[in-house]
Amino acid sequence: MLQIMSLLTVQNLSHGFGDRAILENVSFRLLQGEHIGLIGANGEGKSTFMNIITGKLQPDAGNISWAKHVRVGYLDQHAVLNQGMSIRDVLRTAFQYLYDMEEEMNLLFAKMGEASPEELEKLLEETGRMQDSLTNNDFYTIDAKVDEVANGLGLNDFGLERDVHDLSGGQRTKVLLAKLLLEKPEILLLDEPTNYLDVEHIEWLKTYLQNYDNAFILISHDIPFLNSVVNLIYHMENLELTRYPGDYDEFLRLHELKKQQQVAAFKKQQKEIAHLKDFVARNKANAATARMAQSRQKKLDKMDVIELDAEKPKPEFRFKEARTPSKYLFETKDLVIGYNEPLSRPLNLSMERGQKIALYGANGIGKTTLLRSILGEIPPVSGTVERGDNLHIGYFEQEIKTVNTNTCIEEVWEEFPHFTQYEVRAALAKCGLTTKHIESKVQVLSGGEKAKVRLCKLINQETNLLVLDEPTNHLDHDAKVELKRALKEFKGSVLLISHEPEFYEDIVTDKWNCEDWTTKIF
């Protein structure tokens, strides 16, 4: 029988932050060709697990062992991209080991002129082996491969000769993802790769991963995407990691079944415990039945009592509505957006009270720049923006770059100093955060938990216009479903950027395709 190779073995892994346990006695194996979806609610430890297996974080206990000579590729959104390098230069570094081999081979060729017949034979054998390796690894078609992946992820939209230092966060992530795919490692580790991708590029990545021969571990809250690319689910919950064969839908079915079985077993055992306790209470004082009572008590003492998993707090978002604004929320006259150079043609846009609008289109064409120009956060290249009266705007930014040393409580208290501590804690708990999260510093939270803290601040201020830039990035399934419900219920207006049509389709009254206005060439 063919032995399938284990690429990664994790044994008895435990880790926590302060007094907050994240993983406890977790074991895991990754086999060749497995396409794994790593799922769980925000803060259950998915990114922590990734950081531990990649060696970025030392676990409190346990062993991690990789198979020998296995190349591992990790989508690290914090990787440094050096100024002065073009996108093409960065993508070519995926093949650095091949360039190094070519250089070594050329040095061996140079030695051949002075070599003895015996040395020459050895050199020819060595260079022949290197030549084969270069050919087998597509060294001579590198530029064609670079162009293929760059095109698939939309990097050509902003030019492969562009300096990587000038890229937005989303564009940077695309470059790092493209480099990673070009490296074609035996194991691919992807943490929320669709967060910065548009619909067509998500489709391209979906096809790429479906046809990927090697193994990967994927963290994603994008359920349709997960369903289409994984064949195995590992679920992180209550410090444990549980394996489920199949896709996400199959996991849901099996997980629900497991919960029902656990509840049934719990009820049955509780009934038995009640009977035994009742028998002991009635018979222990009676000499004739005392021994039987003792035997029942021993059974009780030895019993492995089933405990039901504590239900995680489900988020509850309700936006507070401010007084009614003027009919027109904003109007732009020949507005040209951009920083050093124009990103759009002159725009004449307007938004009326009650409208809910989704902005969509490729990364890097100026969707966030348009929002910030409308809000008055950055000056336009030319033209004007006129905002209406009585506007109470709630703005959810896509990226917060500043380091935050506040605890969650301090973060909300700074915004709402009139709240009591009880009110601050209750507000955070309503957003699906546990006591342990609430007392932690914001900077140690997961991406999804940080988003919930920011949403907490947003839902507790009175607004009549919500401006949301990719609010679903990092949010788990329950939080996404609840945010969608809250935005549908909100009587005010919404201006929303999102790469997830299944999230915004039922919310919005209008959709604006920003690709119609951009100066970028497609």
N, C-alpha and C positions, 0 to 999 in steps of 0.2 A: 504494500500500500504506500502511495506517495506521501512523504512527510512534508507538511506545509511549514515553511520556516517562520519562526517567531522573530519579528523585527525589533520589537520592544516588549520588555517584561517589567512590570511594576509590581512590587510586593510590599504589602503591609504599610502603605504610605499614610502618614498622618501629618497634618499641618494646621496652623491657626495663626491669627493675628491678635496679640494680647491675650485676653481671656475668651476670645471668640474663635471657637473651633470651626474649621472649614471642611477638612477631610479627616476621616478616622478609619485607619486600618483598611485602606482601599487597595485592591489588587486588580490588575488589568493586563491583557495581552493584545498586541497588535500583530496580526498575521499578514503575510504577503497577499496583496490584492484586495484587502478589506477596505471598503469605503464607509467610514464611520461618521455618524452624526453624534456630536457630543452636546447634549441638551440639558436644560434645567432652568429654573427661575433665576432672575437676577440675584447675584450674590451667593449662589450655591457653590461657587469655586471653579467654574469652567476655565476662566483665564488663568487662575492660580495654578490649576493642574497643568496647563500648557507651559506656564513659566517654569514649573518644577521639572517637567520632562525635558525642556530645552536647556536646563542648567542655569537659568537666570535667577532662580530662587532655590535656596537649600531647604529641603523638607525638615520638619522636626524629627521625623523617624521614617524608616523604610528604605527600600533599595530600588534603583532605576537602572536597568541594563539594556543597552542597545546591541543589536547584532554587529559583528565586526565589519568594518569597511562599508557601512551603510551611510549614504548621503541623505541628510535631513534638511528640508527646506521649510523655513518658518516665515509667515507673513508678519514681519515686525514693523508696525506702523511708526515706530520711533527710530528706525534706522537712519543713519546720517547720510545725506546725499551732498557731496562736495560741490561748492560753487565752482563754476568754470567747466563742469562736465555737462555735456548735452544729454538729452534723454537717450539718444542712440548709444553714446559712450557707456552709460549706466547699463543698458540692456546687453551690451557686448561683454560686460564683466561677468555675465552668467557663464561665459565660455572661457574665463581666464585660465582655467587649468589646461585647456586645449592650446591656447596661445603660448603658455609656458612650455608645453610639450613640443610645440613647433620650434620654439627658440632653442630648446635643448637638442632637438634633432638637427637643427642647422649647425650647432656647435660641433656635433659628432661628424657631420659631413665635412666641416672645415679640417678636422683632425685626420681625415682619410688620406690626404696627400702625403703625410709623413709617416703613415702607419706601416708596420711590417705585415707580410701576408697573413700571419695568424691574427694580428690585431684587426686587420682590415675585415677579415671574415666575421669577427665578433661585432665590429661596428656595423657591418652590413645587416647582420642578423637583428641587432638592436634597433637600427633606423627603420628596418622593414616592419618590425613589430609596432613601432611608433606610427609609421605611415598608415598601417592597417587601423590602428586605434583612432587616428584622426579621421580617416574615411568613414569608419563605422559610426563615429559620433557626429557626422554631418558637418565637419569643420569647414568644408569647402562650400557649404550652402548657408553659412551663418547669417549673412545679411538677408537672405530670403526668409529664413525662420524668424528673424527679428521683425521683419516687415509684416509677416503673417500674424504674429501674436499682438504686435502693436496695433495693427488694423482691427483685430478682433476685440480689443479692449478700448478702442477709440483714442489711442494716443496720437494717431495721425491728425486728429482734429486740431491739436495745438502744436504740431510740428516736432519731428524727432530731433531737429537741430537746436531746439529751445534749451536754454540753461535751466537745469533742474532746480536751481535756487529760486527761480521766479514762479514756481508752481504753487497752486493752492493745496490745502490738505488732501482733498479728494483726488486731485491729479497726481500728487506724490504717491498716494496709496496705489493708484493704478500702475504707476511705473514700477513700484516694488513688487506688485503682483505679477506684472508681465515678466520681470527679471526672474522671479521665482519659478514661473511656469517654463521659462526657457531653460532653466537649470535642470529641469526634469528629474528631481531627486527621487530616490526609492520611496521616501516618505514625505508627504506634503502636509504641513500643519497650517490650517487656515482659520483665523479668528475673525468672524463677521466680514467675509470678503465682499459681500454685495452691498455693504453700507454706502459705498461711494460710487456704485455703478448705476448706469441708466438701464432702462428696460432691455434695449437691444444688446448691451454688453453683458447683462446678466444671462441672456439667452445664449450668447456665445460661450460664456464660462460654463454654463449648464452642459452644453454639448461637449465641451472640452473634458469636463470631469466625468461625464458618462462614459467617455472613451479612454479614460486614463487607466493605463495598465497597472500602475503602481498603487501603493496604499496611500490613503489620506485620512486625516482626522479633521473634521469640519465643525466649527461652532457657528451656528446660525439660528436666528429667530425668524427667518424667512421660510415659512412652512412649505409653500409650493416648491421652492428651490430645493430644500432638504429632501422632500419626497421624491424628487426626480433624479437625485444623484447618489443617495446612500443605500447600502444594503444591510446596515447594522446600526442600531441605536444604543448608545450608552447614556443612561439617565442619571443625573446627579441630583440627589435629594436627601435631606437629613443626614449629611456627612457620608453617604454611601454612593457607590457607583454600581448601577445594575445594567446587565446586558440584555437587550431585546433584539432577536433577529427580525429583519424586515425594515420597512420604511417608517416614517413618523406616524402615519395613520394606523399601521399595524401595532406600533408601540402604544398608541392611545387605547386601542382595543384591549391589549394584553394588560396594560397598567390598570385600567378600570376593572377588569376581571380579577386581577390580583387584590385590588382594594376591596372588592366585594367579598372575596374569599376570606380576607383578613378580618373584615367586619363580622362575617358569619362565624368564623372560628372564635373571635373575641366574645360574641354574644353567647355562644355555646359554652365556652369556658366560664364566663361570669355566672351563668346559670348553675354550673356544676359547683363553683366556689360557694355560691349562696347556699346550695343544698348541704354541702359539707360543713360549712360554718354553723348552719342551723342545727345539724345533727350533733356537732361537738357541744354547742351551747346547751342543748337539751339533755345530753347524756353523760357529760364529763363528771357530774356530781353523784351520779347513780353508780353504786359499787358493781351492780350486775352488768352495766353497759360501759363502764369507764374504759376498759381495754379497747373496745370497738371505737370509742370516741378518740382515744389516743392514736389509734391506727389512722383514723380519718385526719387527725391533726398533722400527722407525719406526712400524709399525702399532700395536704395543703402546703406544708413547709417546703416540700421538694418540688412543688409545681413551678414550671417555667411560665410565668404569667405573661400573656400576650398584651402588648401595649399598642394602641392605635397611634399612628404617626400624627403629630400635632398638625392641625390644618394651618397652612401658611396664610398670613393676612392677605386678602385679595384687595388690590387697589380700588379706590372709589374716587373718581374725579368729578367735581361739579364746579364749573366756572361761575364766579360771581359776576353778575351783570351790572354794569354802570348805567347811568342815565342815557337816554337816547341821543345819539349824535346828529349832526346835520345830514341832509340827504346825501351829499357827496362827501366821501371820506377822504379822497385825494383826487387830484387831476394833474397830469403832467403835460407840459407844453414843450414840444421839440426836445425832450429830455435825452441827452446822450450820456450814458453811464460809462464808468471806467476809472482807472487810476492814472497811469502815465499815458495810456493810449485808449482810444474809444473802444468799448466792447459792444456797442449797439448803434444802430442807425437812430435818427431822431424819433422818439416815442411820444405818441399822444394817447395816453391811457387814462381811464377813470374807473373808480370803484364806488358803487352806491351802497348805502345802508342795506343790510340784509344779504348782500352777496357773500358767497363762500367760494373762493377762487383757488384752484391748484395751478402752480407754475411747474412746468416740466420741461425736460430737454437735457442734452448732454452736459457732462461736467465741464466746468471752465468757461462757459459761455456768458456767465454774468448773472445767474439767478440770485445768488446771495448779494451781489453788488447792487442789483436792482432793489432788493428789499431795503438794504442799508441806505440807498439813495432816497427812497420814498420816506424812510423814517428820519432823514436829515442827519444820519450818522456820518456820511461822507458827502463831500460836495460833488455835484455833477460836472462832467467835462464841459457841457453847455446845456442850455435850456433850464426850465424851472419845474419845481414840484410845489403844488399848493395843497396843503392839508386842511380838512374841514374843521368845524368848531366842535367843541365838547368831545374831542377824541380822548379815550382812555385806552392806551395801547399796551397790550401784553406781548413781549417779544421773547421768543425762545430761540436762542442762538444755536447754530449747528456745532460750533467748536468753541470751548472756553480754554484759552491757552494759559491764563494766569495760574500760578500755584496757589492753592487754597489751603490754609492751615487751620481753618475753622472746624469745629465739630458741626454735625448736622444741626444741632440745637442752636448754636451760635449763628449759623448761616441764616436760619429762618428768623431768629430773634432780631438780627440786625435790620432785616427788612420790615419786621412788624414788632417794634419795641413795646407797643401797648399790649401785646399778648402776654398772658401768664405762662409759666413754664408748662403747666398742664395743657394749655391750648396749643403750644408749640409742638409738644409731644403727640397730642391727638391729631394735629394736622399732618405730621410726618407719618404717623401710623396709618392714616386714611389713604396715604399714597402707597401702602404695601410694604413699609419698612418696619422691621422688628426692633425691639428695644436695643439689642446689640448694635444694629446699624445706626440707630438714632444717636447713640452715645459715642459712635466712632467719629474720627476725623473724615472730612469729605474726601481727602486725597487717597485714603486706603479703600474707598468703596469701588465696586465694579462700575463699568460704564453705564449699565442699566440703573444701578442704584443712584449714581450721580444725576442721571436724567430725572429720576423720581423726585430728588430733592429740588431740582430746578422747577419741575412741574408743580411741586408743593407751593413754591413761592408764587407761581403764576396763577394757580386756582384760588389763592387767598387774597389776590388784589382784585378790585373791581375793574372790569374791562368791557369795552364794547367793540374792540377790534383786536383779534388775536393774530399775530404775525409769527408763523412757526416755520423754522428752517430745519427740515429733516427730523421731526420730533420722534420718529419711531426707531431711529438708529439706536441699537443696544437694548431696546425695550423687549421684555419677554412677552410671550403670547397673551397672557392674562391682561397685562398692562396695555398692550396694543388694542385689544378688544374693548377695554374700558375707555381708553382715550377716544377711540372711534365713536363709541356711544355718547360720550360727553360732548364731543364736537358736533354731533348731529343734533343733540338736545339744545346746544347753546343758541340763544336767540340773537346774539350779536353777529358780527361779520368775521370772516376768517380769510387770511391770505397765507397760503401754505405751499412750501416746497416739499416734494416727496418723490422718491424713486419707486414707490410701491402703489401701482394703480389699484390693487385690491384693497388698500387701506383708504384711499381718498375718493374712489368712484362714487360711493353712496353718500358722501358728506357734501360734496361741492355742487354749486349751481353752474359754475363756469370753469373751463380749463384754458389756460394760456400756454401755447407752445412757444417757448423763448427762442427756439431755433429759427423762428420766422423773423426775428429782429436782430439776430446777432451779426457782428461783422466778421465772425470766424467763418472759415471756409470748410464746407463738408464735402 
